[in-house]
Amino acid sequence: MGRIPVNTDSELSQHVGKTYLLSIERSLRIHVTVLRTRNAYGRLDCLVTPVTGTGEEWVSMSRLAAV
């Protein structure tokens, strides 16, 4: 049997372009913008880039909080 997606394409795309707070360690939070989303092993992952700074990284949506 195929894996059932956690979110529909429209649910995934609603996060793209939005800014969130990414939890790093226990007390550090940085502002990031979501570039892309994907379903991976039953969870929602987001490709994020810092608002100030450089780089990209895939992180679990559970590590992001609304601003």
PATILUM-635064 format. One record per residue: residue number from 1; residue in three letters; x, y, z of N, C-alpha, C in turn. Coordinates in pm, 1 decimal, padded with zeros to 6 digits. Layout:
 dokol lolo      n_x      n_y      n_z     ca_x     ca_y     ca_z      c_x      c_y      c_z
   NUM  ala        X        Y        Z        X        Y        Z        X        Y        Z
...
***
This chain:
 dokol lolo      n_x      n_y      n_z     ca_x     ca_y     ca_z      c_x      c_y      c_z
     1  met  00083.0 -00118.8  00000.0  00000.0  00000.0  00000.0  00087.1  00124.5  00000.0
     2  gly  00039.6  00230.3 -00064.7  00112.7  00356.7 -00068.3  00091.7  00436.3  00059.2
     3  arg  00185.3  00522.6  00085.1  00177.1  00610.6  00202.4  00071.0  00717.7  00177.3
     4  ile -00011.7  00743.6  00277.4 -00114.3  00847.8  00268.4 -00050.3  00979.8  00307.7
     5  pro -00060.0  01083.2  00222.2  00002.0  01211.8  00256.0 -00058.8  01273.5  00381.2
     6  val  00025.0  01337.8  00460.0 -00019.5  01404.0  00581.9 -00098.3  01529.9  00546.6
     7  asn -00055.3  01599.7  00443.1 -00117.0  01725.8  00404.8 -00140.0  01727.0  00253.4
     8  thr -00241.6  01800.4  00210.1 -00264.4  01817.5  00068.0 -00167.2  01921.8  00013.8
     9  asp -00156.3  01930.1 -00118.3 -00066.7  02029.0 -00178.2 -00101.8  02170.6 -00134.8
    10  ser -00231.5  02201.9 -00125.8 -00270.2  02337.3 -00085.0 -00234.8  02363.8  00061.1
    11  glu -00244.8  02262.1  00146.1 -00205.9  02278.8  00286.4 -00055.1  02298.9  00298.2
    12  leu  00020.9  02225.9  00215.9  00166.3  02240.8  00218.4  00207.9  02378.8  00170.6
    13  ser  00146.6  02425.5  00062.0  00188.2  02552.6  00002.0  00150.0  02674.2  00085.9
    14  gln  00057.6  02660.5  00180.4  00017.9  02776.1  00261.6  00131.3  02826.6  00349.5
    15  his  00233.2  02745.8  00373.5  00345.7  02786.2  00458.5  00455.8  02857.9  00379.8
    16  val  00461.1  02835.9  00249.2  00568.6  02891.8  00165.9  00560.2  03044.3  00165.0
    17  gly  00675.8  03107.7  00188.8  00684.2  03252.9  00189.8  00654.4  03316.7  00324.3
    18  lys  00609.2  03238.4  00419.9  00577.2  03293.1  00553.1  00699.3  03288.2  00643.9
    19  thr  00698.9  03376.7  00743.7  00807.3  03384.2  00840.3  00764.7  03317.8  00970.8
    20  tyr  00856.7  03239.2  01026.5  00833.8  03167.4  01151.8  00955.5  03184.7  01241.8
    21  leu  00939.0  03148.0  01367.6  01051.9  03139.3  01460.1  01097.7  02994.1  01465.1
    22  leu  01225.5  02972.6  01439.4  01284.0  02838.4  01443.9  01353.7  02819.3  01577.6
    23  ser  01319.1  02711.4  01648.1  01383.2  02679.8  01776.1  01517.7  02613.0  01751.8
    24  ile  01621.6  02671.0  01810.5  01756.7  02615.7  01805.1  01798.2  02592.6  01950.4
    25  glu  01839.8  02471.0  01979.5  01875.7  02437.7  02117.8  01755.6  02461.9  02208.8
    26  arg  01779.2  02506.4  02332.8  01667.8  02523.0  02426.4  01610.7  02663.8  02429.0
    27  ser  01694.5  02765.1  02411.3  01643.6  02900.7  02430.7  01668.6  02994.5  02313.1
    28  leu  01733.7  02949.4  02208.6  01763.2  03034.8  02094.5  01654.4  03021.0  01989.7
    29  arg  01603.0  03133.0  01939.7  01500.4  03135.7  01835.9  01545.9  03232.4  01727.3
    30  ile  01532.5  03193.1  01600.3  01567.8  03282.7  01490.5  01451.4  03290.6  01392.7
    31  his  01437.1  03407.1  01327.5  01334.3  03424.9  01226.0  01380.8  03359.8  01095.8
    32  val  01294.0  03277.1  01038.4  01323.6  03211.5  00911.7  01204.4  03226.5  00817.3
    33  thr  01232.1  03216.5  00687.9  01127.6  03217.2  00585.8  01122.8  03078.8  00522.2
    34  val  01002.2  03025.5  00502.8  00984.4  02893.2  00442.3  00993.3  02907.4  00290.1
    35  leu  01084.1  02828.6  00229.3  01102.8  02829.7  00084.8  01023.7  02720.3  00014.6
    36  arg  01018.7  02602.0  00075.7  00948.4  02486.2  00019.5  00899.8  02398.6  00133.3
    37  thr  00805.4  02310.6  00102.9  00757.0  02212.9  00201.1  00751.4  02076.0  00136.5
    38  arg  00751.0  01972.2  00221.4  00739.8  01835.3  00172.2  00687.1  01745.8  00284.2
    39  asn  00627.6  01634.7  00244.0  00593.4  01528.8  00338.7  00709.8  01431.2  00340.0
    40  ala  00759.8  01398.6  00456.8  00871.3  01305.4  00469.1  00843.4  01211.0  00585.0
    41  tyr  00821.9  01085.3  00552.1  00798.0  00982.9  00654.1  00684.2  01020.2  00748.4
    42  gly  00578.1  01077.9  00692.2  00459.3  01109.1  00771.0  00464.9  01239.3  00848.7
    43  arg  00567.2  01320.0  00825.2  00574.9  01449.3  00894.5  00593.2  01559.4  00790.7
    44  leu  00562.1  01682.5  00829.4  00578.0  01797.8  00741.9  00714.7  01859.1  00765.6
    45  asp  00795.7  01867.8  00659.6  00926.5  01932.8  00665.1  00922.1  02060.6  00584.0
    46  cys  01002.4  02159.0  00626.3  01009.5  02287.2  00557.5  01154.5  02320.3  00527.7
    47  leu  01180.2  02366.5  00406.7  01311.3  02419.9  00371.4  01308.2  02566.4  00410.7
    48  val  01395.4  02604.6  00503.8  01393.9  02741.3  00556.5  01526.1  02810.9  00530.9
    49  thr  01519.4  02943.2  00529.1  01638.1  03027.9  00519.7  01622.8  03138.5  00623.4
    50  pro  01731.5  03181.7  00686.1  01718.8  03288.5  00786.3  01677.9  03420.2  00721.9
    51  val  01599.4  03500.1  00794.8  01559.3  03632.0  00745.8  01684.1  03718.2  00727.3
    52  thr  01775.2  03713.1  00822.9  01903.5  03782.8  00813.9  02013.1  03678.5  00819.5
    53  gly  02094.3  03672.4  00719.0  02199.6  03572.4  00713.0  02188.0  03491.7  00585.1
    54  thr  02256.8  03379.1  00580.8  02258.1  03295.9  00460.7  02239.1  03149.9  00496.3
    55  gly  02206.0  03070.2  00394.4  02194.8  02926.5  00410.6  02051.0  02878.8  00404.5
    56  glu  02037.6  02748.6  00389.6  01907.5  02681.4  00384.9  01918.9  02549.0  00458.4
    57  glu  01807.5  02505.1  00517.8  01807.5  02376.2  00586.4  01666.1  02322.6  00594.2
    58  trp  01651.9  02190.1  00579.0  01523.8  02124.2  00599.1  01505.2  02101.7  00747.9
    59  val  01390.5  02144.2  00801.5  01358.1  02124.7  00942.6  01213.1  02076.3  00954.3
    60  ser  01182.3  02011.3  01062.9  01045.6  01967.0  01089.3  00959.5  02087.0  01124.5
    61  met  00836.4  02088.7  01074.8  00741.9  02196.9  01105.3  00720.6  02210.2  01255.7
    62  ser  00738.8  02102.3  01329.5  00719.3  02105.8  01474.9  00821.0  02196.8  01544.8
    63  arg  00930.9  02232.1  01476.7  01030.7  02322.0  01533.9  01002.1  02468.1  01503.7
    64  leu  00896.1  02495.1  01426.0  00862.8  02631.6  01386.3  00742.0  02681.7  01465.2
    65  ala  00744.7  02810.5  01499.5  00633.0  02874.2  01569.5  00592.8  03000.0  01493.1
    66  ala  00463.6  03028.4  01493.1  00414.5  03148.0  01425.1  00470.7  03272.6  01489.3
    67  val  00495.0  03374.3  01407.6  00548.5  03501.9  01457.0  00432.9  03590.5  01497.8
***
